[in-house]
Amino acid sequence: MKSTFITLFVASATFFSPGAEAQIANVRLYGSLNVDLEFVNGATCNNPSSPGCGAAGNERQNPTVVRVSSNSSRFGMRGSEYLGQGQVAIFQIESSVQADTSGGALAGRETFVGLQGDWGTLKLGHFLTPYDDILPIFGNAPTLTTSMLSTAAIWAQGPLSKVQGGFDARLGNSIRYETPPMGGFSGELQYSTRDFSLDDVDTANNGDHISELRHANVVGIGAFYSKGPIDFGVAYERNNKIRAETFNDDAFSIAGAYDFGFALPGVGPRLGVVYERLRYDTLTSDLKRGDLKRDFWGVSATVPAGGGSIYAFWGRAGNGKGSADDGTAVGGLTKGAVSAAEQWELSYSYPLSLRTLLYAGFVKLNNRANARYSFNINDYSTVPGAKPTGLVFGMAHFF
């Protein structure tokens, strides 16, 4: 009886509201559960962040860790309302789900409200930047660009937050404009302020009071082309005064892919390539402005096999260079010799249905003596020179 009354009340409110005849709304629940079994091996210490790694009481270890991990599992609600004259109001509330240990964060993922029309899309809220849209062009899309297999381990310094120097973060306090598709071309522009609130659980990416007062912000822009067998994208992101008052950091990436089996799906492979330049402001020992730079390039291939897809990737970050002092580090990147690193990956994914996917994969990071990159999703603490490897067996279901 109570549910019937609520239904009648909502229906009456809609009927008698102004302009009800022009309002056509829809709401949809959706989500995914993506869980895997991982075998991880790599050099670490009792306290890997301590500079005394290897000393008594902080011994260097090379354990094999067995763990079950949740990989960007989520539960969301999205909807739209037709406002008339081609204008649509849109919204989305997407929450993270820790399917391995239970729990999650309400609205912790892509959450926004916005407007959409022939002129494009404008939205405000909490979401990834245009820079992240480069990743699916070359990355491990067959395994959903997530898990330890994520190809954003070295590219964009994916594991790092904004205050640590990362360029693949979901940002709050954001406003974003997306052009409508124009013959395969599209453009994106995003501006993210830094704001402080007492209930904010992610101040590293959303901002704290200090960064708020110095008007720190992030600006991202991207241009993309997707038509027929070709995917192409170029993106730039600038972190203004995020890590420190006088530091501005920049990232530029370009990627392309060609699907040889586009005309006959499943017949030919898809090849992708990517290049990236990261640049960080630093302070030298004589208190002068310096910079730390790094180039990254990679190649990937996706090949249909046995009803599923084989995915292979190799990417290499060069030595840290620039005018920074030798030994200056931002995340896994260090200035000087023997600071390069590679990521190797091989995976196989098999769809049991349109909603259920099985996958397995192997990933390895080959850090030189002065590099310390680690996995993107479900990070593993490493020490300089570590060569962490992972073997993954997973299952994903979409609803």
Secondary structure, DSSP 8 states (H G I E B T S, - for coil): -HHHHHHHHHHHHHHHSTTGGG-EEEEEEEEEEEEEEEEEE--EESSTTSTTTTSTTS-EE--EEEEEEE-S-EEEEEEEEEEETTEEEEEEEEEEE-TTTS-EETT-SSEEEEEEETTEEEEEEEEE-GGGGGHHHHS-GGGTT-STT-TTSSGGGTTS-GGGT-SS-EEEEEEEEE---BTTEEEEEEEEE----TT-S-HHHH--HHHHHTT-EEEEEEEEEEETTEEEEEEEEEEESSSSTT-EEEEEEEEEEEETTSSSTTSS-EEEEEEEEEEEEEE-TTS-EEEEEEEEEEEEEEEEETTEEEEEEEEEE--BBSSS-TT-EETTEEBBTT--EEEEEEEEEEESSSSEEEEEEEEEEEE-TT-----SSS-----TT---EEEEEEEEEE-
